[in-house]
Amino acid sequence: MMTFPEGIREDGLPAVLSDPARLKALEDSHQVGSGPERVFDDLTRLAATVTGCDIAAITFVSGTNTFWKSVPHLPYTDTESWQNAVGDSFCYFPVGLNGPFVVENAAKDPRTEGHPAIEPWGVGAWAGYPIVTSDGQAIGSMCVIDPKPREWTPGELDTLAVLARAVSSEVSLRVSLGAARFALETAEEALRTAGELTRSLQESLLPPVLRPVPQLDTAAHYLPAGEEAVVVGDFYDLFHARGPWWTAVMGDVCGKGVEAAKVTALARYTLRADASEHRSPAAVLDRLNTAMLNQRAPRFLTAAYVTFRTTPKGVTGRVCLAGHPPALIRRADGQVQQLGVPGTLLGVTDKIRLTDMRFTLAPGDLLLLYTDGACEARPAPDAQGLRGPMFDETALARTLADSRGLDAEATVARISATLAAHNGGWASDDTALLALRVPPRP
C-alpha cells in the first residue's frame, strides 16, 4: 500500500485530500469547474513536446473528484464531463505526496500495479508534479502520460517541474490579485517567479555541459541579449548519434517566449531522434522541416547541422546549412574559411533546398558554429540615435584568426570578449557559440 505523509483514508486514498485547509485553498483558487484557458493549454502542450508524450494534463483535485483543467488532446465538452472520481486517475498521487510522483512502468510498479486508471488512460509511464498554492497547499497536478513504459530523463523531469511551478504561479497570482492590498507584493513575486521560470526553461533547452567527444576539444557559450528574462530561440547541441558518428547542431528559432521554446524543444527532440537513422545532415533537417509543418510550428528556424567522426588523422564529416550562417574553420596556421552551402530555412514550405558538404579537420584545426548575434552585433544607439559599425562576418573571421593556437574554450572566450567590447556590453540579439577543435599533436 502506498504511504503518504498525512496518512490514508478508509478508502485507501491520501488523508490530505479531505484536509479542510487544502479544500479551502482549492476553493479560493476558483479553478474547480472552470473551462480550458490558453495560458494553461500552452504549458501542457509544451510539456508534451519536451517529453515526446501524446498526453499532458493539468487537473485540480478535491476530496471526491478530479477536475480537468487542460487536456489538449481531448475536445472540451462541459464541466460535468471533464471530471472523474478522484481514485480513477493518478492525479491524487502528487497531491497526496505534495511532491513529484514518477512511474516508469505503471503495470509493474508496486505503487500502481492494478490501478483502475491504467487501462482507460493507456498508462505505460506517468510523471507528475503538484500544483501548489503560495501557502504550500497542493490542490492539483500537472502530468504527462506515455502509452509505453519508459525511463524519464533528468532534463524532462526538470522541465516538467518548472512548468508545474509556472501553473502554480499563475493560480497563486490570480488568487493574490483578488486582494488589492497585496497587489504590489504579488506583482513583485510574480516577476521574480517569471524570471526563475524563464531562466530555468532556457537552461532546460540547452545542454548544461557538453558531452565529451573522444579525441576532441569542445566548448560552447550562450550570450543573452539585454537583461530582460525571456525564453529565446537560440540553441545548440552535441551528442553521440551511433557507432563512430557524432552530431553537432546550432539553431536559431525566430522570435522569443513560449512559442519559440515549443519550436526549440521540437527541433532538439526531432534531431536527436532522427540522427541515429540518417548520416546525411540534409536528410535529418528535411525530416525536421516535415515535423514542423505537420505540427504547424508557430515559428520558423535556421540551423547548421554537422555529422562527424574522429579518425587517427583528425575529423571527417559533413555539414548542411538551413538558412543559417556558414560554419567557420580555423586551420592550424590561422587561416579561416567558410564551410557550407546556403540552404532553405525550415518550417515555412515543403519545397526546400539542402546540400551536404564534406569537410576534414587536421590536428590544430577548429570548427565554429554560431548564431547571427555573432555577426550582426552593433553598439547601443547614442543620444542622437546613431549606432556604430556592425561586427560582421569579416570581423568574426578576423577574431577567429587572431585566436590561432587557442583551444576551444579559450577561442570561445576570446570571441565573447571581443563581441562585448564591440557592443559595450549591450547586445541587440542573443548569441550562441559552439567550437570543436582537434588538439595538435605533441
N, C-alpha and C positions, 0 to 999 in steps of 0.2 A: 504494500500500500504506500502511496506517495505521502511523504512527510512535508507538512507546511509549517512555517514559523508560528502561526497563530492556532495551530491545531486543525481538526477537521470536524464537520457537522455529522449528524447521524446518517445523512445520505452519502457520506464519503467525500464531499466537496469541501474546499477550504472554509474554515470558520470565518475568516475575514470577509468573505462575500456578504455576510449578514451584519457586519460591523456598522453601527449607526453613524459613526463619524465618516466612514468611507461612503456610505449611501448618501449622506448629506453632501459630501463633496461631489458625488456623481450628479445629484440633483442640481447643485449650483452651477454645474458645467453647462446645463441646458442642451446636452447632446443626445439624451435618450429620446428616441422618436424623431430626431432631425434627419433630413434627407441628405444626399450626397452634396459635396461642395468641391469646387475645382482645387482649392488650396490643399485639401486632403487627397483628392484623386491624383494630383501631380506628384505627391510624395509616395503614394503606393505604386504608381507606375514607375517611378524612379527606382524604388526598392526591387520591383520585378526585373527591371532592366539590369541593374547592377548584379543581381544574383542569378539571372537567367531563368527565373521561375515564371510559370504561367499565371500563378495566383498570388496576389498580395492583398492584404486586407487591414483595415482599421476598424476595431469594434469597441463598444462600451459595454461593460458587464455589470449587471445588477445582481441581486441575490437570487433571482429566479430565471432571468433571461439574458441572452447575449444580443445586443442591438448592433446591426451592421451599419457602419457609417460610410465606408468606402470599400467597395469590392468592384473595381473597374471592369473585370471580365464578365460581370453579370449586369443585365439591364435592370434599372431601378423600377420597381412596381409601386409599392406602397409600404407604409410603416409596418403594418401587420405582417407582411410577407418577409420584410427584411429583419427578421429576428428568429431566434430559435431558443429552445430550452438551454439553460446555462451549461448543463452536463453534456450537451450534444456537439461540442466543439472543444478544441484545445485552448481556447482563448482565456479560460479562467486560470490556467497554469501560471502565466506571468503575473496575473493579479494576485493569486494566492501566494506566490513567492516574493512579490514586489521586486522582481529581478528577471533576468533572461531565462528562457526555457528553450533548450535546443535538443532536437531529436534527429538522429541520422538514419534510423531505421525504425519507423513507428510500429511496424508489426512485430518486431522482435525486442524492442526496448521494454524492459520490465515495468517502466513507469507508464507506458501507453499500450502495451500488448492487450488486445481485445477491446480497446476503447471504441465506443459506438460511432465516433467521428471518422474513423479511418476509412471505411468503405464509402459513405456518402460524399465525403470531400476528396476522396482519392489521395490520401496522405501517405506518401512514401517517406518523406523527410519534412520536418517542420522546425521553424526557428521564429521566435517571437520575443519582443521586449515590452515591458509595461508602459502604458501612458500614465504619467504621474502628475498630480496637481502640485502647485507651488508649496503646499504644506505636506507633501510626501505621501498622499493617498493615491494608491493605484486604482484607477477607475476603468481601465480598458487595456487593449493590447494592439500592437502592430506586428503583423506576422507575414511570412512568405511560406508557400507550400510547394514542394516538388513532388510530382507523382511517383518518382523513383527514389529509393534510398540513395543518400549521397553524403559526402563529407563537406561541411561548410568551411570555407577558408576564413582565416582571421580577418582579412580585408572585408569580406562580405558581412561578417557579423559586426565589425566595427561600423561599417556604413549603415547597417540596419539600426544599430544603437543610436547613431547620430540622427537618423530620420525619425525614430521614435521620440527622441528628445525634441525634435522640431514640432511634432504633433503635440507633445506635452506643452511646449512653449506657446503654441497657438491657442490651445484650450485655456491655459492659465492666463494668457493675455486677455482673452475675451471676458473671463470672469473678473479679472482685475479692473478692466475698463468700466465695468458696471459700477464701481465705486470711484466716484470722481476725486475723492480726497487722496486716492493712491495713484492718480493718473501719471504724475511726473515720475514717481518711483518705478511704476510699472513700465513706462516708456524707456527709462534708462536700463532696466533689467532686460527688457526685450531687445534693446540694441546690443547689449553685451552677449545675450544668448544668440542673437543672429550672427554676430561676429564669430562666436565659437563654432556655430553650425557651419558657417561658410568656410572657415579655416579647416575644420575637420573634414568637411566634404571635399574641399580642394585637395587636401592631403590624401584622402582615400582614392582619388583619381590619378595620383602619381605614385610610383613605387617609392617607399620610404628609403630604401637603399637599392643600389644596382646589384643584380646578381653577378657574382664573379664569373668571368669568362676565362677559361684556361688560356694561357699564353697571351693575354691582352691586358692592357692598362685602360680603365674606363673611368669616366666622370660625367656628372650631369649637374645642371643648376637651373633653378627657376627664379626669374626676377619679375615680381608682380608690378603692375603699373599703379603708381599712386599709393595712397594709404588706405583707401576705401576697401572694406572687406566685401568681396564679391567673388562668386564662383566663375572662373573663366574657362575658355576652351582650349588653351594650350596644353598639350600632353606629350609625354614621351614614354617609351617602354623598352626594355631589353630583357629577352627571355630565350630559353632553350626551346627550339622547335621540335627537332627529332634527330636521332643519330648524331652526326657531327655538326649539324646545322643550327645556327643561332639567328635570331631576328632582332633588329633594332628598328624602331619606328619613332617618327616625330610628326605630330599632327597639330592642326590649328582649326578649331571649330569657330564658325562665325558667331559673334555675339557673346553674351555672358549670362549668368544666372542659371536657374534650374533647367531651362530649355537646353542651354549649352552643355550642362552637366549630363543630361539624358543622352545627348548625342555622343559625348565623350565616353560615357560608360558603354554605350552600344558599340562604339568603334573598338575600344580596348577588348571587350568580350569577343567580338567577332574576329578580330585579327588574331587573337590568341587561339581561338577555336580552329580557325582555318589554316594557321601556319603549319600545323603538323601534317596537313593533307597536300599542300602545294608548296613547291620550292620556288615557283615563279612569283616575285613580288606583284607583277601586274595581275596575275590570276587572283591573288588574295585581295588586292584592292578592288578588283572588279566584283568579287563576292561581297565586299563591304558596301559598295555602291548599290548593289541589288538589295541588300538587307536594309539600307537606309530608305530606299524607295518603297520597299514593301511595308516598312513600319512607319512610313510617312514622317520621317525625321524632320523636326521643325527647323533645322539649321543645316547648312552645307559645311563641308570641311575640306582642307587641303592636307596632304600627307606626303612624307618621304619615307619609303619602306625599303629596308635593306635586309637581305638574307645572306649569310656568310658562314664560312668555316675557317678554322685556323689550320695551317699546314706548317711543316718544318721551315718553309721559306717565308711565312708570314700569313696573309689572309687573302682568300679569293672569295668573290661574292658578286651579287647583282643588286642594283638599286633601281627603284621606279619612283617617279615624281607624279603626284596627282595634284596639279595646280600649286605645288609647293616650291619655295626657293630651292635652287640646286644645292646639293651637298658640296662640301669643300674638302679637298685632300691636301694636306701639307706634307710634302715629301721631306725626307730626312735632311736634304740640303737646303730646306726653307722655301722651295718653290711651291706655289699654291695653284691648284687647278680646280675648275668646276666639274661636277660629276652629276650626270642625269640628263634625260631628255624631257623637255617640258611636256606635261600631260594635263588631262582634264580634271578639274576639281570634282569632288564626289557629293552625291545626294541631290543632284539637280535633274539629270537626264540619264536615260539608259544607254544613250549613244555616247560612249566615252572613248578617249584615245589614251592608252597607257603603253609605255615601252620600257622593257627591261634593258639595263646597260651593265655590262660586266666591268669589274674593276679588280685590282690587286693592291695590296699593301705590303711593302717590304719592311724589314726592321727599321725602326725610326720614323715610319710614316704614320700619319694621324688622319682619321676621318671625322669631320664635324657636321652634325645635323643641327638645325636651328629653326626658329620661327621668325616671322618677318619683323618682330621687335628688335632683332639684332642688326637689321639692315635698313631700317626706316626710322631710326631714333633721331629726335630733334630736341634741342633745349626748350625749356618752358618759354612762352611768349614774354617779352619785356613789357614795360609800362605802355609802350606805344602799340603793343600787339604784334610786334615783329619777332620772328624766330630765326635762330641761327641755321647754319647749314645742316643738311641731313647726314647722318652716319650711314652711308650707303654700302652696297656690296663691295665696292672698291676699298672702302675704309675697313670693312670687316676682313677682307682678304689680306690687306696690308697688316692689320693687327695680328692675324693668324701667322703670317710670315715672320713677323717680328718676334713671335713666341717660339721660334725654332729652338729645338733642344729641350723644351719643357715637356714634362709628362702630361697626361690627360687632365689631371686635377689642376695643375698649375696653369695649363693653357686656358681652361675654362675660367679660372680665377682672373687671369690677365684680360681676357675678353670682357668679363663682367666689370672689372675695374675701369677699363677703357670706356665702356658704354656709360658708366656712372659719371666719369669725368667729363664726357662729351655733353651729356644732358643735364649736368649739375645736380644729379640725384632725383630729377623729375623725369618719369617715363610716361610717354603717351600710350604705349602699348606693352602688353606683357611679353616676356621673352623667355624662351626655353632653349637650353644648350645641351647637347649630348656629344661627347667625344670618345672615340675608340682609337687606341694607339698600340702599335706593335712595338714593344720595347726593343731598343737597339741591342745588338749582340755585344757581349762583353769584349 
